[in-house]
Amino acid sequence: MNRVSVFVPGSIGNVGPGLDILGLAVRGAGDTAIVERNTDRRIVVDEPGDPSLPSDPARHTTALGARAALALAGRRGNIGLRIRLRKGLPLSGGQGGSAASAVAGAVAANALMGSPLGPMELLRAALEAEATVAGRHLDNIAPSLLGGLVLIRSLEPIDVIRLAVPRGLRIVLAKPGYEMRTRRARAALPNMVSRATALHQAAQVAAMVAGALQGDLALFGRAIDDRIAEPARVGLLPGFAEAKRAALRAGALGCSISGSGPTLFAIADRRDTALRIGAAVARAYRLAGFETHLRITTPDLEGARISR
């Protein structure tokens, strides 16, 4: 194989209280990397995906993912690659864009080598790339690669558990017309929390896992109660508090910040309810002065795939 195209879906990081340890892949928008062998053994970024993204392979997430995969397979310096990225996910939007780009590079390089790396090695390669631009966490990488709902038990060593996804889950994604840099959002997180907050957070994550395994969407939704990241970041996200209240009034089972934001996510058990939630959220953001890009979607159970 001399040329490959890889599609990687976006994802919701944290999924509420699961800061850095829960992620959910979502259908629809994603990043696509078209990668082919380069005869001079260099990694070259021909199309970075957006004018604001670097063409320097030492700074481009897809190239970094590919380079890490080559290194893990012992092929770095022996294989050159040319990369074109089609960016389907918003920049600094809280929908796992940098993670998807990193996964796309790792999966494409692996395919062009004949797939010597397994899922754990691909997670490590993408994690190395993601750490350069957004920090060392797998809550977007793991679901984008593996699909579905994923719990990250440990980074060293990497230990991830793919959970069942409750049937009937509908997801509302609402991105207001501004960006939020991951580094800025992470800088707002507290270094310490009270024992009561830590216990509450642990109980909510456990309840979400129980709800997922039991197929109990109502339990899964009411456990989306984040008392660490959301309170710390809400002041950085104008309109979010009003939009969340609107979502819950419109019937959302749960609602929080997708990743670092600014995208809001809400869940429902019916499409008509999800449409009503989306309209209410868009109206709330509009009153706050922001137009909103809305998506009504479902979980992506497949994850990264070679499309050609």
C-alpha positions in Angstrom: 0.0 0.0 0.0 1.5 3.3 -1.1 -1.5 5.6 -0.3 -4.2 5.6 2.3 -7.1 7.7 3.5 -8.1 7.6 7.2 -11.3 9.1 8.7 -11.4 9.7 12.4 -14.6 10.9 14.2 -14.8 13.7 16.7 -15.4 13.0 20.4 -16.7 14.4 23.7 -14.0 14.5 26.3 -14.7 14.2 30.0 -18.4 13.6 29.3 -19.2 15.7 32.3 -17.5 14.5 35.6 -15.1 12.1 33.9 -12.3 14.7 33.6 -9.5 13.1 31.5 -10.9 9.6 32.1 -14.2 9.4 30.0 -14.6 10.0 26.3 -17.4 9.3 23.8 -17.0 9.2 20.0 -19.7 10.9 18.0 -21.0 10.3 14.5 -20.7 12.9 11.7 -17.9 15.4 11.5 -14.3 14.1 11.7 -10.8 14.6 10.3 -9.5 12.8 7.2 -5.8 12.3 6.5 -4.7 11.3 3.1 -1.1 10.0 3.4 1.2 8.5 0.8 4.8 7.3 0.8 7.4 9.9 0.2 10.4 8.7 -1.8 13.0 10.9 0.0 12.1 9.5 3.5 11.0 12.8 5.0 7.6 13.5 6.5 6.1 16.5 4.6 2.8 18.2 5.3 1.4 19.3 1.9 -2.0 20.5 3.3 -2.2 21.3 7.0 -6.0 21.3 7.0 -6.5 25.0 7.9 -4.5 28.2 7.2 -3.9 28.7 10.9 -2.4 25.2 11.3 1.4 24.8 10.9 3.0 23.0 7.9 6.0 22.2 10.0 5.9 18.4 10.6 7.5 19.0 14.0 4.4 21.0 15.0 1.6 19.4 13.0 -0.4 16.9 15.0 -1.1 14.5 12.2 2.6 14.4 11.3 3.6 14.0 14.9 1.2 11.0 15.2 2.7 9.4 12.1 6.2 10.0 13.3 5.5 8.4 16.6 3.9 5.4 15.0 7.0 5.0 12.7 9.3 5.2 15.8 7.3 2.6 17.7 7.6 0.2 14.8 11.3 0.9 14.4 10.8 2.4 11.0 11.5 6.1 11.6 14.0 7.4 9.1 13.3 4.5 6.8 9.9 5.6 5.4 8.9 9.1 4.2 5.3 10.3 4.1 3.4 13.1 2.5 0.3 14.3 4.4 -2.8 16.1 3.4 -5.3 16.8 6.2 -9.0 17.6 5.6 -10.1 19.2 8.8 -13.8 18.5 9.5 -13.7 19.3 13.2 -13.6 22.9 14.5 -10.4 24.3 15.8 -10.4 24.9 19.6 -14.0 23.8 19.6 -14.0 21.1 22.3 -14.8 18.3 19.9 -11.5 16.4 19.9 -10.0 17.9 16.8 -6.3 17.7 17.7 -6.9 14.1 19.0 -8.6 13.1 15.8 -5.7 14.5 13.7 -3.1 12.7 15.9 -5.0 9.4 15.5 -5.4 9.8 11.8 -1.6 10.2 11.4 -0.8 7.2 13.5 -3.4 4.9 11.8 -2.3 6.0 8.3 1.4 5.5 9.0 0.6 2.1 10.5 -1.4 1.0 7.5 1.4 2.1 5.1 3.8 -0.1 7.2 1.5 -3.1 6.9 -0.1 -2.6 10.3 2.6 -3.9 12.7 1.1 -1.8 15.6 -1.9 -2.8 17.7 -4.4 -0.5 19.4 -2.3 0.0 22.5 0.7 1.1 20.4 -1.5 3.4 18.3 -2.9 5.0 21.5 0.7 5.6 22.7 1.7 7.2 19.3 -1.4 9.5 19.2 -0.8 10.4 22.9 2.7 11.5 22.2 1.4 13.7 19.4 -1.5 15.1 21.4 0.8 15.9 24.4 2.7 18.4 22.2 -0.4 20.5 21.5 -3.1 19.8 24.1 -1.7 17.9 27.0 -1.2 14.3 28.0 -4.7 12.7 28.2 -6.5 10.0 26.3 -10.2 10.9 26.8 -10.5 12.1 23.2 -7.9 9.9 21.6 -9.2 6.6 22.9 -12.8 7.0 21.7 -11.7 8.5 18.4 -9.5 5.4 17.7 -11.7 2.7 19.2 -15.2 4.1 18.9 -17.9 4.3 21.5 -17.6 5.2 25.2 -14.2 4.6 26.7 -12.9 4.7 30.3 -9.2 5.5 30.8 -8.1 3.7 33.9 -4.4 4.5 33.6 -1.9 6.2 31.4 1.2 4.5 32.7 0.7 1.8 31.7 -2.1 2.6 29.2 -5.2 0.8 30.3 -8.5 1.6 28.6 -11.9 0.0 28.9 -14.5 0.2 26.1 -17.9 0.4 27.7 -21.4 -0.4 26.4 -23.3 2.6 25.0 -26.9 2.9 26.2 -29.3 2.3 23.4 -31.3 5.2 22.1 -28.7 7.8 23.1 -29.1 11.1 21.2 -26.5 13.8 21.5 -26.9 17.5 20.9 -23.7 19.4 20.2 -23.8 23.2 20.2 -20.7 25.3 19.4 -21.2 29.0 19.9 -19.3 31.4 17.7 -16.1 31.6 19.6 -13.1 29.4 20.4 -11.5 28.1 23.6 -7.8 27.1 23.7 -7.3 23.8 25.5 -4.3 25.3 27.4 -6.3 28.2 28.7 -9.2 25.9 29.8 -6.8 23.6 31.6 -5.0 26.5 33.3 -8.4 27.3 35.0 -8.6 23.9 36.7 -8.0 23.8 40.4 -4.9 22.1 41.8 -6.8 20.8 44.8 -10.5 20.0 45.6 -12.3 19.2 48.8 -12.9 15.7 50.0 -16.6 16.2 49.4 -16.1 17.2 45.8 -13.7 14.3 45.1 -16.2 11.8 46.6 -19.1 13.4 44.6 -17.1 13.2 41.4 -16.1 9.6 41.9 -19.7 8.7 42.6 -20.9 10.4 39.4 -18.3 8.6 37.2 -19.3 5.3 38.8 -22.9 6.0 38.2 -22.2 6.8 34.6 -20.4 3.5 34.1 -23.3 1.7 35.8 -25.8 3.5 33.7 -23.9 2.6 30.5 -23.6 -1.1 31.5 -27.3 -1.3 32.5 -28.5 0.6 29.5 -30.1 3.1 31.9 -30.0 6.5 30.1 -31.8 8.3 32.9 -29.1 7.3 35.4 -26.3 8.0 32.8 -27.8 11.5 32.3 -28.4 12.6 35.9 -24.8 11.5 36.7 -23.5 14.2 34.3 -22.9 16.5 37.3 -19.3 17.9 37.1 -18.2 19.9 40.1 -14.5 20.3 39.2 -14.0 21.4 35.6 -17.4 22.9 34.8 -17.5 25.4 37.7 -13.9 26.4 37.0 -14.5 27.0 33.3 -18.0 28.4 33.2 -16.7 32.0 33.6 -14.6 31.5 30.4 -17.6 30.4 28.3 -20.1 33.3 27.9 -23.7 32.1 27.4 -23.0 28.5 28.6 -24.8 28.7 31.9 -27.9 30.1 30.2 -27.7 27.5 27.4 -27.4 24.7 29.9 -30.4 25.8 31.9 -32.4 26.0 28.6 -31.2 22.5 27.6 -32.4 21.0 30.9 -35.7 22.8 30.8 -36.2 21.4 27.2 -35.8 17.9 28.5 -32.1 17.1 28.4 -31.2 14.1 30.6 -27.8 15.7 31.2 -25.7 18.6 29.9 -22.2 19.8 30.3 -19.1 21.2 28.5 -17.7 19.0 25.7 -14.0 18.7 26.4 -12.5 22.1 27.2 -15.3 23.9 25.4 -16.8 26.0 24.1 -19.0 23.3 22.6 -21.9 22.3 24.9 -23.3 18.8 24.8 -26.6 17.5 26.0 -28.1 14.0 25.9 -31.6 12.8 25.2 -33.4 9.5 24.6 -35.5 10.7 21.6 -34.7 12.6 18.4 -37.6 14.9 18.8 -36.5 15.8 22.3 -32.9 16.4 21.0 -34.3 18.7 18.3 -36.2 20.7 20.9 -33.1 20.9 23.1 -31.0 22.1 20.2 -33.5 24.9 19.4 -33.6 26.0 23.1 -29.8 26.0 23.3 -29.4 28.0 20.1 -32.0 30.5 21.3 -30.2 31.0 24.6 -26.8 31.5 22.9 -28.4 34.0 20.5 -29.8 36.0 23.4 -26.2 36.0 24.8 -25.0 37.4 21.4 -23.7 34.2 19.7 -24.8 32.3 16.7 -24.4 28.5 17.2 -23.5 25.6 15.0 -25.7 22.7 16.0 -25.4 19.0 15.5 -27.9 16.3 16.5 -26.0 13.0 16.4 -25.5 9.6 17.9 -22.4 7.7 19.2 -19.9 6.5 16.7 -19.2 2.9 17.5 -16.6 2.3 14.8 -13.8 4.8 15.6 -10.9 5.4 13.2 -11.3 3.7 9.8 -9.4 3.4 6.6 -11.8 4.8 4.0 -9.7 4.1 0.9 
